[in-house]
Each structure stands twice: as structure tokens, then as C-alpha cells.
């Protein structure tokens, strides 16, 4: 904790310079040495990263952490989680308090360059929206002129909100909180008319309300929010492991390989499936992993569809449709480079 307090006072740009960049292989060696992946997650966002009463973490972002552990150790449970709010998440990664960040974080130019970080891919395509009380009688975000808006500090939603209201010649009063839990509590207490965040987060926060049916998510989507795992710049080996762990889950869905049939699929003649499962082709050598690294991910974590449906989709309380997160060949834009 003392380490975070020391580095958090530094501006982000100065911090990345002061800390330097990771050396190739440094992170993987450190992770293997301690025997687990230290993964930064949210402080509790249903569907993405949330802990139960026994401290067991689950969610779409958590499954990315678990996939990386499965790839490295052959054991998806070898993860320790660091719950972080929006303000402290990048500092924790820059200062090596965590090995990777998987915390509903938007990929932007500034974050991908000035902060000394690299986004390893997109595990959820999102967009910013608005949630209001049904009693407000509002059907469109264009009716929100003069509204008070609850918003979480340190997020891309602040600039998006300002841009949207300015572009539509509307005014608003921002009510800022440090965490998503504080934001939804402020909204429920009537301290603001509107809560704005990524739409996925709005659905997750709505189920935290004492009366979830009392609020609605307005139809407007005002931004692009590609969310994905993040690592430090300078260690391409670690960057590749994290990104291809996610890509393995997406490719597995496209190839029809799931946790339920992965063992049977070992006898498949399909060259794409055989390469995925490490039975032929480059196997694990390019990533410095065992040949069954992707098999372990699918067997223990599942393919992308399995992770999506149980955490945020029809098998969850959120009931979010695949939408843009459907595969590229099924009406969406979710896409991974081939394993070959």
C-alpha cells in the first residue's frame, strides 16, 4: 500500500519515464517465480469482476486473467486479484504492483502511448450511455438539458459527456464520485437525475439498485469504448502471452471448440483446430509456453462465447445480447487473428 501512495503522486507521464520500461521476458520470469498472475480488476462490477462472500472472483474480465494463468501454469486458479478504482488502476500497473490490468478499461490513444502501456486486445466492445429513473419521464438523452449527472472520476466518460452536451448545445451539472458503487448510490439517493457510464456498466449497476425496474437505460450510445486487458510497454513476450490468451478464446468459439468438447476435438482433422490445441504447427514455442497452452485455456476457462454468456449474457443476471461482441461471421465485430 505504501508503494502506491508514493508513486500515485507522480503525474502519469513522469511516472512512466521514472519507472522505465520492462525488459523482454522480465514479467513472465517474475510471474513464474512467484507462482501466480497478479491481476488488477474493478472493486466490484457484476458481470466483469466481482468477488463473492468467500472471496472468489468471477466475471468476463476475471476470465481473461484466468486464461493467462491457464496458459502459463496449466492452472486457471493461479491468479491473485487486486481490486482497483479508476484513478489508481494505471499507477498500479506502471509501478509493477500488478502484472496485468483487466478492468473494463477503454483503449485510447493517450493510454496506449503517453502512459507507457499497451492494450492487448478487446474483450468487450462497449459504448457510453445514460440511465435515468422512470419517474423522470425522459425517453432520450436529448431531453437532458440542465440535468445533474452522476459520473465516476478518472474515466473516459467525463470527456465524452462534456463533448456530447456541448455538441448538442445542452448544459449539465456533473456530480463526481471516486467509485462505481458511490456513483450508483448517489443516483439512487436522488443526488443526480442521470447516471452515465459504459452501457455494460449501466446494466451491471442497475441490478445493484434496491428496485432495478425503477430505472431505464436510454437508447443513445455516444461513444466507442473498446474494453480490454492492459500490460506495461517494453515486454513483448508478456504482451504476446496476454493478447494470445484472449485470442485463443475467440478463435476457439469460431472453430466450435468449447470446454465441453475440447477433449473430443483432439481427434479432429481440421488443421485450425489442431493448431489451436497444440497438436501441430508452431505449438507453444513462440510464446515460451507448453504446447497445450490454448487447450488449457479452453478446458478450464472456456471459449469466448462461454465466458460471455455466463458472465454478462443470457446465462447471467445482466442478460446482455452479444451485439457488437458477436463474432465477425455472425453479425458482430469480435475477431481474432488466426493461430498459424
Secondary structure, 3 states (H helix, E strand, C coil): CHHHHHHHCCCHHHHHHHHCCCCCCHHHHHHHHHCCEEEEECCCECCCEEECCCCCEECHHHHHHHHHHHHHHCCCCCEEEEECCCCCHHHHHHCCCCCEECCCCECCHHHHHCCCEEECCCCEEECEEEEEEHHHCCCCHHHCCCEEEEEECCCCHHHHHHHHHHHCCCCEEEEEECCHHHHHHHHHCCCCCEEEEEHHHHHHHHCCCCCHHHEEECCCCCCCEEECCEEECCCHHHHHHHHHHHHHHHHHHHHCCCCCCCCHHHHCCCHHHHHHCCCCCCCCHHHCCCCCHHHHHHHHCCCHHHHHHHHCCCCCCCCCCCHHHCEHHHCCCECCCCCC
